[in-house]
Amino acid sequence: MKHSVDRSIALIGNGRLILVGASLFLYLLNHEGHYQALKADLFPIEDHSTSFARHDDTMYTIHNYEPLVQQLRANPEFNLEYHGLLIQTIFMNVGDELSRNGYFDHSPQLEFFRHVRNAMGHGNSFHFLGNEPTRPAILNGRELTASLHGQKVLFDYLGPGDVLDLLDQVEHHLISLR
């Protein structure tokens, strides 16, 4: 069990690092002075291209990505959407590991996480079937109930700070299980 707990804790830590790194990058990208200072590093190749390896070792190349960067800079709403996608990805990764371990002891934090993760996987809305939730699911005094069925989760019921609180509480609980 210790290895599984440690793996879950590591995924939470990695997710936090990814989110902070992305936030920093978006901050630098969206502030003119910082962007100008980074521009030479962002566009080091003359044709402004970048490539991604395929499974057969060939490359998928995006040529002249500078217009895409300009599109990002011109769309502040994208920052929120980008963070939302990262948060959902982090929840899917951590949730898969927790699920493989039966959500360990089903603590109220883990149950809250399980329902939020399921909601993010079902169109970002709580989706309670039958008599769910069957166990207490609590975060900072807020308990999930069947009355929340259909409620949007991210950026509605929970803000990004609430989600980070949840990750912190799950991490602390997992540490206590070691």
N, C-alpha and C positions, 0 to 999 in steps of 0.2 A: 504493500500500500504506500510506503514512503516514497518510492520512485514515482508512482502515479500522482501523489500529492505534489511532489517537487516539480513534475512536468507541468501540472496545472498552474502552479505558482510562476514558473518560468514563462508560460504563455501569457499570463497576465502582465508580467514585467515587460516582455517584448512588445505586447500590444500598447502599453503605456509609452514606451520609447518611440514606437512608430507614430503614435498620435502626436506626441510632443515634437518629433522631427518634422512631421507634415505641417504642424501649426507654425513652427519656426520658418519653414520654407515658404509657406503662403504669406506670412508676415513680410518676409524679405522681398518676395515677388511683388507684393502690393504696395510697397512704400518706395517711391521714386528714387530717393537717394541711395537706398540699399540696392535696389534693382540695378541702377546704373553701375554701381561698384561691382556687382556680380555678373554683369552682362558678358564680359569677356570670358568668364568661366562657364557661363551657361551656353554660350555659342562658340566653343573653341574651334569647331570644324567649319571650314569656309562655307560649305553648302548647308550647314545647320542640320545635319542628319543624325539620327540615332538608330541603332539596330537592336533587335531582340532575337535570340537564338530560338530556332524551332527544334523539335525533337529529333529531326533528321540532320541536324547540324547546319542546315541552310539558315539564312537570316531573313527576318522581316524588317524592312527598313522604312522609317518615316523620314522623308526628305523635307528639308526646309521646315523645321518645327517652330521657328520663330513666330509665324502667324498664330500657331496654337497657343504659345505662351502669351501673346498679346490678347488673344481671346480670353484666356484665364484672367488676365489683369483687368480686363474690361467688364468682368462679371462677378461682382462681390457676392451674389447669391450662391455662386459656385462654391465658395469657401465653406458655407454651411452644409451644402450637399456633399461635398468632399469629406468633411468630417463625419457626416452621417454614414457614408459608405464605409469609411475606416472603422467606425465604432461597430457597425453591423458585422464587418469581417472579423474584428477582434472577438465579438460575442460568438460568432459561429465557430471560430477556432477553439476558444476556451470551452464553449459549450459542448463541442464534440468530445473533448478530453474528459470533461466532467460526466458526460453521458456514458462514455465507455466505462466509467467507474461507478455507475449507478447513482451519481450525485452524492457519493460518500454517505454522510449521515442525514441527508435531507434537512439540514438546518434551515431556519427561516430565510437566511441570506441566500443559500443555494437554491431554495425553492423560488424565491423572488427572481434570481438570475435565470433559472430554468424557464419561467413564464415569459420574462422579457426576451430571452433568446428565441423562444418559440414565436412570440409576437413579431420579432424582427424578421423571422423566416416566413411569416404569413402576411406579408404586405404591411408590416409595421403596425399591426393592430392586435390587441389581445384577442385570443381565440380560445374561449373556454368551452369544453364539451361536457355534457352530463353534469356531474356534481363538482367539477373543478372550480377552484383549486381545492384539492383534498387535504392538503397540509398547509400550515401557516406559511405565508410568503410575505415577509416584512422587510422594509428598508426605511430606516430613520423614522420609525413610528407609522409609516404608511403601509397598510395591509392590502394585498390584492384580494378582490372578491369577484364573484361572477358578474356583479353589476357593471364591471369594466369591460365586459365582452363588446368588441367592436371599437373600443377606444384606441385612438392612435397613441403610440408609445413615445418614440423618439421625437423630440421637439414639441411635444404636446403634454403627455402625462409626465415624462421625464426630460429634463434638459441634459446637455452634455455633462454638466457638473454632477448631476444625480447619478449618471451612468458611471462616472469615475469614482464616486462614492461607493457605488455597488461593487465595482471591481476591487476597490481597497478593502471593503468589508469581507468579500469572498476570499481575498488573499489572506487577510488576517485570520479568518476562520480556518482556512486550509493550513496555515502555519501552526495553529493550535492542535491540529490533528496529527502532526508529525510524531 
